[in-house]
Amino acid sequence: MVHTYIPDSWAWMRTDLLARIAPFVIAYAAAYSVLSRPAAFGLNFGRPGVQLLFAAVAAPFLFFASAVVQLWLTRRRRALSVPANGRDAWFQAGFYAINGPVEEAFFRGLLQGGLGVLWGPPAGFAIATTVYVLYHRLGRWTWPDTFATALAGVPLGLAFWLLPGPPSLLGVSIAHIAATCGFLGPGPYLLNKLRLL
């Protein structure tokens, strides 16, 4: 039997906006301004067709894969945070539409792009992806949940580095939103509605 619990979405989002999202935005904006708008930070459309094609393929795949991983982890931990209703699931999805691009700007743009310029793209990818995965432990995630973020972090880091054209946050941000929505909020809501828990 899985225990489902309903979080107070607005309370944790408000805290998250102030404690995590705002500092990420400030750090990225400050570095971007001080370093004279470096292209490596990905604040451009890159090759839009390539970016949007990547997003069109990766987003549904990552949503589904994240929901499947969440289902597997939930059956092991026997507990899951589920939105109160469809409206709350959409509200959480809206928050993840902010969270995804901000995390991508910080971890892909600032860390991976910046370190890639300093030490080369492989080092930027390896360090930024490792920091991205381990950073989830700060949110009191279990180790299995933390390591599950590598299932999105690795392909998104590779895409930021290897997609043709200049580095761009466009495709990876869309895919990140989908992955998060599969793992948290809408994904668990669907798993619960489909009685898979």
Residue, then its C-alpha position, 0 to 999 in steps of 0.5 A: m500500500v502506498h501512502t499519498y499525501i497532499p502538500d500545501s503547494w503555495a507554501w513550498m513554492r513561495t519558500d522555493l522561489l525565495a530560497r532557491i529560484a531567486p538566488f539562481v536568477i541573481a547569480y546567472a544575471a550577475a555573471y552574464s552581465v559581468l562577463s559581457r554576455p558570453a555565448a557559452f551561457g546559452l541565452n539565445f535560440g541556438r539553431p531554433g529548428v534543432q532546439l525545438l526538434f530536440a524538445a519535441v522528442a525529449a519532452p514527452f520521452l522524459f515526462f513518461a520516463s520520469a513518471v515511470v521512475q517515480l512509480w518505481l521509487t514510490r513502490r519502494r518508499r511506499a509514499l508519494s506527494v500527490p497534488a490535491n486535484g487537477r487544478d493543483a497539478w496544473f498550478q504545480a506545472g506552472f511553477y515547474a515552467i519557471n523552475g526548469p529554465v532557471e535551473e537550466a540557466f544556472f546548471r547548464g548555462l552558468l556552470q556547464g557553459g562557464l566551466g566549459v570555456l575554462w576547462g573544456p566542454p567535457a569537464g564543464f559537462a561532468i562537473a555541472t551534471t554532478v553538481y546538479v544531481l547532488y544539489h537535489r540532496l539539499g532539498r532533503w530528497t532521498w538518495p534514490d530520488t537524488f540519483a534519479t535526477a541524473l536520468a534527466g541531467v545527463p541527457l540535458g547536459l549532453a544536449f546543451w553541449l552537443l546539439p548543433g549550433p551555439p549552446s542554447l537553453l531553449g530545448v533543454s529548458i522545455a525538456h527539463i519542464a517535462a521531466t520535472c512534471g513527470f516526476l513531481g506534480p502532474g506525473p504523480y497526479l496521473l499515476n494516482k488517477l490511473r490507480l497505479l500506486 
